[in-house]
Amino acid sequence: MKQPQLAVIMTCFNRRETTLTCLGALYQQTKSFDVYLTDDGSCDGTSEAVKAFYPQVQILKGNGNLFWVGGMRLAFAEAMQRDYDYYLWLNDDTLLESRTFERLLTIHEKLSKEGHKNSIVVGTTKDALTEKASYGGAVKSSKWYSNKYEFLGSTHFLQECDTMFGNCVLIPRTIAIELENIDPAFIHSLGDLDYGLRARKLGYSIWVAPEYVGTCSKNSIRNSWVDTKLPVLERLKKVVQVKAFPPKPWAIFCRRHSGPFWIIYWCLPYIRAIIGYKNLAASPTFAEDIPQSSSQS
């Protein structure tokens, strides 16, 4: 039986040791694969180190302004020219367990036999220090007033979800062809959530693999756009930055996925930046309307 061809899609920026550690764990996998890595203008010797230790990695060069979406788009587009059977999104701060590819491919095969042939399989990661779930699948909040996609976490069984954070995501060829790529309307965040939601609208399903596939630290919300220790003007500057809620991409996301009253949801991050929140640790839900994938840049 022919082994499925798999391409790993990655992007990085100025965190050489993190990227090398990720690749070190990646090359412990039991299944064969090719790696497409965008180096978005790193000046810390990342490309040189990757070439020295992992010459088989195909490195693509960015201009320093691609951020997560642009970097992943570039690597994804290059890989799709080779027409692989599967594509796996992987963040360079995610350390995979050695049998992750085998597990995800087996799950996809199982889903196909059960009638879910065209499905995305998401791996859940945990924080290495706290051992709490950090990234994976997500579902739309059941609260009518909320535009939040809530992180599902890890369970002992396969569970269906609405979309996903892009830390470890297995995408079959059929879906990759129809969706084409991550939407360039987004810059750093939201591109992974949008991709999953677009897949669902086309009738594809998204499933979260049981247990954990590896480790990835959760991004901190300290010193963020809801932190009342910062002046209001500083919070407003932070909330419109690329890594938070830049107005135009956020408007596109809300208009596309938040229904006829999307403008109300669009306003919420900016209102909350003005209000702030004192006890961030006690209310991560309030502080993070739309959690973002843990990524570089």
N, C-alpha and C positions, 0 to 999 in steps of 0.2 A: 504493500500500500504506500502510495506517494506521501511523503511528509509535507505538511502545509508550510508554505513559505511565509515568514514573518519579518516585518520591518519594525524596528523600535524607533520612535520619533522623539527627539529631545531638543531642548534649547538651553543655553547657558550664558552667563555673563559674570565675569570677574569673581568666581569662587572656585578656583582651580582644584583645591583639595576636596571640596564637596563633590564636584563633578567626577574626579578620579575615583573617589570612594564609591560613588554610585555605579560607575562603570565596573569597578572591581567586583561588586556584588552581582551586577548584571551578568558578567561573564562566568558566573557559577551556575547559570541555568542549564537544565538538562536537555533543552531543545535548541536547535540551531536557529540563528537569526542574523539579520544585518542591522547596523545602527546608522541612523542619519542624525547628525548633531549640528545644530546651528550655533556657532559662536558669535554672539551679537557684539562684536567689537571689543572683546576682553583685552585688557592691557596687563594682565597678571601672568601671562604665559600659559593660559589654559590650552590653546590650540597646540602649542609646541609640546606640552606635557602629554596630551592625549595622543598625539602622533608618535611620541617616544614609547609610551606604554601600551597603547592600543592602536597600532597602525591600520588595523582593519576598519576602524570607524571612518565613515565618510563625513568629513567636516565641511559645512557650508558657512560662508562668511556673511555676517550682518554688518550694518553700519553704525551700530550702537543705539539705534532708535527703534528697534523692532519690538522690544518687550516680549512678553510671553506669547501673545497671539501671533505677532509677526514672525517670531522665531520658529514657532511650531508650524505655522503655515508654510514657511520656506522649506523646512525639512520634510513635511508631509507631502508637499507638491513634488519634491524631488523623488521621494520614495514611490509615489503613485505612478510615476512614469515607468517603473519596473513591474507594475501590476501584481503586487503581492496578494496572497490569500488573506492575510491579516495584517493589521497595523496596530501597534501598541503605543499609546501616549505614555510617556514616563517623565516625571519631574526629576531634575538632577539632584534633588535632595531626598529622594526616595530610595531606600535600600531594600531591595526585594529579597525574599526568601528563595532558595535555590530551585524549588520546584514550581514556582509561580506560573511560568508559561505553560507547563504541562497541566496544571490545575485549571487555568482559564480556558485553554483549548478543549480540555475534557468537558468542562461545563458547557461550552458553546456547542459541542457535539451532542451532549445530552439534551440541551434545549431544542436543537434542530430535530432530533428524533421525536420530541414531544410536541412538535408543531410550531416551534418558535425559531424557524430557520434563520431569519434575518434579525439577529439581536445583538446588542452591545453588552459586554460583560465588564463590570467594574470591580476593581479590587479595593478593599478597605485597608487603610494604613493606621498605625497607632504611634503615639509619641513614645520615643525610646525611654524617656525618663519617667513620665507619669503612667505609661502603658495604657493610656486612654485613647479611644478612637480619635483620629484626626481628620482624615479625608476619605471620600468614597462616594456612594450614591446619595441622592437627595430627593425629597418629595415636597410638593407644594404644601404650604401651611394650610391647615383646615380652617384657620381663622379668616373670616370674610374680609377683615380690614388689612390683612397682612399680605405683602408681596414677597415674603421670605421663602426660600427653598431650604427646608430643614434637613440637616445631615442625619442619615439613617443610622450610622454606626454599624457595628458588627454583630452578627448572630451565628448560630450553628446551622442555619438553613439558608437556602437560596431565596432571595426576596426581590420582588419587582419594585422599580422606582420610576420617578418622572424624569430625572436628569442626573447629572453627575459633575463632580469636580475632577479636573483632568490630570490627577497625579498618577493613576495607573488604570488605563482604559483600553480594552481590547475591542477593536472595530473590524468587522469582516469586510471583505472586498466589495460586496454588493452595496452596503451602506456608504462606504467611502466614495464609491463612484457616484451614487445618486446625490449625496450631500456635497460632493466635490471637495470641500475643505472647510476650515474654520472661517467664519465670516470676517472679512477685513474691516467691517464697520467697527469692530472692537479692537482694543489696543493691548490691554494687559489682562484684565479680568472680564468675566461675563461670556467670553467666547466659548468656553467649555459648557457652561450652562445652556447657552443658546443652541449649541450643536446638539446636545441631548434633547432639548425641547423640539427642535426641528425634526429630529429623527422620529420622535413620538408622533408628531403631526402627520408624518408620512406613513404611519402604521407600524413602525418598528418598535420593538420592546427593549427595555434596558433592565438588566439584572445585576444584583450585587452578590458577588461570590461569598460563600460562607467563610467565617474566620477572617484572619488577617493575611495580607500578602507581603507585608513588610513594615518598615518604620518610616515615619516622616513627621518632623516636629510641626506643631501647630503654630501658625503665624500669631505674633503678639498684637493685641489691640491697644497696648499702652502707648501713650503719646499720640493717640489717634484723633480723628475728627470729632469724637464724642467726649474726649477727655476734658473735664471742666477745669483741670489745672492749667489748660491753655486758654489764652484770650479768644473771644468769639471770632475775631477777624482771622486769627491763626487757624482755628478749626474750619472756617469757611474756605480758606486757602487749601487746606488738606483734603477736604471732601471733594473738591473738583479736580484733584490731581489724577494722573493716569491710573494709579493703583487703587483709587477709591471709586468715585462716581463722576467721571467726566461727563458734563451735561449732554453732549450729542450722543455718544454711545449708549448712555443710560436711557436717553429718550427712545432710541431705536429698540432697545431691549424691552422697555415698558410698553411701547406701542405694539410690539410684535407679540408679547406674551401676557399682558396684564388686562386685557379686555377694554371695553369702551370708556372706562373711567381711568385709563392709564395715567393721565396727567396728574391725578391725585397721588398715585404711587411714585411718580417721578419726583414730586416735590418733597417727599418724606425725608430722604437723607439730608437735604439742605436745611429743612426745619429742625431735624434732630441735631445737626451740627451747631445750630444756634442755641438750642436748649442744652445740649451736652448731657453727660451722665456722670455722676460722681463715683459710683461704685461699679467700675467696669467688671471686676471679677464676679460680682454677684449677678450681673445681667448681660451675658454675652449675646443673648438673643436681641436685646435692645441695641447693643453696640454694633451688631453686624446684620443689617437688613438682608444683604446677599453675601454670604460667605464666599471668599475667593480662593481659587486654587493656590496652593503654596508654590510660588514660582520665582524665577530670577528677575534681574533688572531692578 
